[in-house]
Amino acid sequence: MFQEDKFVDYLSVKLNVIYPLSLYGIGETIVEAKNKKIKEKYLQGIDEDDLLNSESSGEKQKIALARALIQEP
């Protein structure tokens, strides 16, 4: 992972995590299922409706990890 995260600051945590999937045109049902799985595993205690400027640097790293893993590399 890079030291400087490239988030879309005006989007919520959830929208930043699922953003890569929207680029591929993946259906909403699949996106929601993947997001639920990622949230349960990596984003416990982080409110997915918050904007990123309210998150700590450690939480931002978790969000960046979740965004990378939601694509199932």
BALUM-420703 format. One record per residue (C-alpha): x, y, z. Coordinates in nm, 2 decimals, m for minus. Layout:
BEGIN
<east: X, north: Y, up: Z>
...
! end
This chain:
BEGIN
<east: 0.00, north: 0.00, up: 0.00>
<east: 0.11, north: 0.35, up: m0.07>
<east: 0.17, north: 0.61, up: 0.21>
<east: m0.05, north: 0.87, up: 0.04>
<east: m0.41, north: 0.74, up: m0.02>
<east: m0.60, north: 0.86, up: m0.32>
<east: m0.95, north: 0.90, up: m0.18>
<east: m1.24, north: 1.10, up: m0.32>
<east: m1.28, north: 1.34, up: m0.03>
<east: m1.64, north: 1.44, up: m0.08>
<east: m1.76, north: 1.08, up: m0.09>
<east: m1.85, north: 0.87, up: 0.22>
<east: m1.64, north: 0.58, up: 0.34>
<east: m1.88, north: 0.34, up: 0.18>
<east: m1.87, north: 0.51, up: m0.16>
<east: m1.49, north: 0.53, up: m0.15>
<east: m1.47, north: 0.15, up: m0.08>
<east: m1.71, north: 0.05, up: m0.36>
<east: m1.59, north: 0.31, up: m0.61>
<east: m1.36, north: 0.07, up: m0.80>
<east: m1.65, north: m0.17, up: m0.86>
<east: m1.86, north: 0.11, up: m1.01>
<east: m1.58, north: 0.16, up: m1.27>
<east: m1.63, north: m0.19, up: m1.38>
<east: m2.01, north: m0.16, up: m1.40>
<east: m2.08, north: m0.44, up: m1.15>
<east: m2.44, north: m0.48, up: m1.04>
<east: m2.58, north: m0.32, up: m0.73>
<east: m2.67, north: m0.65, up: m0.56>
<east: m2.32, north: m0.79, up: m0.60>
<east: m2.16, north: m0.46, up: m0.49>
<east: m2.38, north: m0.46, up: m0.17>
<east: m2.29, north: m0.82, up: m0.09>
<east: m1.92, north: m0.75, up: m0.14>
<east: m1.94, north: m0.44, up: 0.07>
<east: m2.11, north: m0.62, up: 0.35>
<east: m1.84, north: m0.89, up: 0.36>
<east: m1.56, north: m0.63, up: 0.35>
<east: m1.72, north: m0.42, up: 0.62>
<east: m1.77, north: m0.71, up: 0.86>
<east: m1.41, north: m0.82, up: 0.81>
<east: m1.21, north: m0.49, up: 0.79>
<east: m1.42, north: m0.19, up: 0.88>
<east: m1.57, north: m0.27, up: 1.22>
<east: m1.63, north: 0.04, up: 1.42>
<east: m1.60, north: 0.27, up: 1.12>
<east: m1.93, north: 0.45, up: 1.02>
<east: m1.96, north: 0.40, up: 0.65>
<east: m2.17, north: 0.71, up: 0.62>
<east: m1.90, north: 0.94, up: 0.75>
<east: m1.68, north: 1.15, up: 0.53>
<east: m1.32, north: 1.07, up: 0.52>
<east: m1.20, north: 1.39, up: 0.68>
<east: m1.35, north: 1.27, up: 1.01>
<east: m1.14, north: 0.95, up: 1.01>
<east: m0.80, north: 0.90, up: 1.17>
<east: m0.49, north: 0.80, up: 0.96>
<east: m0.52, north: 0.44, up: 1.09>
<east: m0.88, north: 0.42, up: 0.99>
<east: m0.80, north: 0.56, up: 0.64>
<east: m0.54, north: 0.28, up: 0.60>
<east: m0.81, north: 0.03, up: 0.68>
<east: m1.05, north: 0.19, up: 0.43>
<east: m0.77, north: 0.19, up: 0.16>
<east: m0.71, north: m0.18, up: 0.23>
<east: m1.09, north: m0.25, up: 0.21>
<east: m1.11, north: m0.06, up: m0.12>
<east: m0.82, north: m0.27, up: m0.26>
<east: m0.96, north: m0.61, up: m0.14>
<east: m1.32, north: m0.55, up: m0.25>
<east: m1.19, north: m0.60, up: m0.61>
<east: m1.07, north: m0.95, up: m0.51>
<east: m0.73, north: m0.91, up: m0.66>
! end
